[in-house]
Amino acid sequence: MEKRLGVVGIVIEDRSVAPQINKILSDYAETIIGRMGLPNQAEKAAIISLIVNGTTDEIGAMTGKLGSLKQVTVKSALAKSN
């Protein structure tokens, strides 16, 4: 299966799930090229953006696990294969 390059955006409305998110991201560390996190203390929320390189199955499994957490929204955009 071909690898795809893309971006994953994660909006966390309740930062108490941060340990679960970090565990999932650690499990998929080989797929993640870069990561930037921006906490918003006033809103008690956070945004994480990931640059990923992996198969659609790998990226889909990761985003599926993240999206199953309460008060976590995940969106991804992947480059099409040539």
Residue pairs with C-beta under 8 A, 6 or more apart in sequence:
1 55
1 56
1 57
2 55
2 81
3 53
3 54
3 55
4 53
4 54
4 55
4 56
4 59
4 78
4 79
4 80
4 81
5 51
5 52
5 53
5 78
5 79
6 51
6 52
6 53
6 59
6 76
6 77
6 78
6 79
7 49
7 50
7 51
7 52
7 76
7 77
8 49
8 50
8 52
8 59
8 62
8 63
8 74
8 75
8 76
9 47
9 48
9 49
9 50
9 74
9 75
9 76
10 21
10 47
10 48
10 49
10 50
10 66
10 72
10 73
10 74
11 45
11 46
11 47
11 72
11 73
11 74
12 18
12 21
12 45
12 46
12 47
12 48
12 71
12 72
13 45
13 71
13 72
13 73
14 44
14 45
14 70
14 71
15 39
15 44
15 45
15 46
17 69
17 70
17 71
17 72
18 46
20 69
21 48
21 66
21 69
21 72
24 62
24 65
24 66
25 32
25 35
25 50
25 62
27 62
28 54
28 58
28 61
28 62
30 54
31 52
31 53
31 54
31 58
31 59
31 62
32 50
32 51
32 52
33 51
33 52
33 53
34 50
34 51
35 48
35 49
35 50
35 51
36 48
36 49
37 46
37 47
37 48
37 49
38 46
38 47
38 48
39 45
39 46
40 46
40 47
52 59
52 62
52 76
52 78
56 78
59 76
59 78
63 74
63 76
66 72
66 74
67 73
67 74
